[in-house]
């Protein structure tokens, strides 16, 4: 009884008009959201979705995921696109298939919990702009964080899909925390909240096929709403996991069109359509139509994005996921972060530290934003902890988590870490136990007041409320108050073609490497020669720069003066370095505050001339989406602050100087 799948027909026109299956597997396509988010850093542009939009509407997908997740952030930050406009534009081409978005519950499409008034307005505007299905998840599976948005989804009469983030602490489903009982209990909670469907969200591709079978059998027997599986391919298991989940009775699965499938993305739709062909769970999809859509993707769209694909490895499977249960996206973040800090050699220490940090922080699932919170803190610990002192540089987000601002963790947070994190924490040193948003003061009116000169409607205001720095910059581009920088402009097919030709030349050995040399200033001894080599003419300039002459029997050259001693280079040392004390800069005295990592300044707490005590926060540096409070290395008076909010800094940049 391992399989309910029956082959009902062996002869059929597999492209269309074949007899409908009794219980077809429903499919949600993720190409236009999770597909390019997984493979192309969420850089997909609306103009590159339009060529396939009408055809994709014909396939018969249960829904198309078109919005949410990281799209809102990247669109306004990197693509100069109004995120709200994408929904409206795509709706003009896709009229039949419902749209789905990924909503991070009270985090909306950002990385922190927003106040209830912002959450209400956001859901209301997403629905009004055309969103139909709200796939909602909370990184901690704390469904108190669903309360506000679900009210809004229901009020707008839209589909509420509740997610359970799939997590594990053992190589297979089980253990003390994330076992079958845990998932069944979570599904019941969602059903009680009025979920129109329930999704198990396996963001790291950790779910093994036979665990999927056990899980979906149990869920099918326990709850009524349709069941949906979202499983990333990262580890390579997802197509097998899909099939076992289908055998166990899952109603809906997630796939991508094949050019956007596999690697850290999702299984492709086409092999699944063929695998189920003629069975009682046949999708009914027209394979010729899918092929037609793929051709457009391959020829017209993918060439513009290929350069974003990480294809440095031959394997499309990330073996580290199987070894460390680290989500693919998190892993690439960790690697990038270490590379930027010139510490890639510490990756093994990071892998060893990661489970310790996760356990200290309450064994939380690793999904946006908790994967970044745990990942960045792990890197901070590996780089900055000193013997005898752990958690030397705690990010603002870890402090928020310890305070309870993200919700209830799966197991209690390590009390020592919690106490250290909350020492001097602005909201208070005693953690909360209530629904997190209850302690958040309304934010919308304040944001509206701040942006009133730029924003023209509530959509603009929400963009600013969610992303104050980059949102404001986008609104300036949108209304022509600031020139749009070239790096946010689209890449054309011609750009891609030129690059391809260049690469082909390089591979054929027809590109000559130019060795970069600095040209010294030429002196009075410069002489010009006309030189012929093999019939080719060169103008050559030669300068005699001294040294013992070849023929010098008569004239004795005076000895060349010794070079003037060079000023010793000022080497800035990172404040938190294990080996070096804070460096002093010898321009009138003072101790520099040095950037311990590259990032963007998001807060300036002090101004020039302020008296500060050692340990007091001067600047907030955002690195890998986490905020780090940079404290005064010594007490004194701030002589100079070199930066403002929005400025990017490199590692070891001098951010300010404190005079004794
Ligand atoms: Co996903």
Boltz pocket constraint, residues with backbone or C-beta under 6 A from the ligand:
constraints:
  - pocket:
      binder: B
      contacts: [[A, 34], [A, 203], [A, 230], [A, 232]]
      max_distance: 6.0
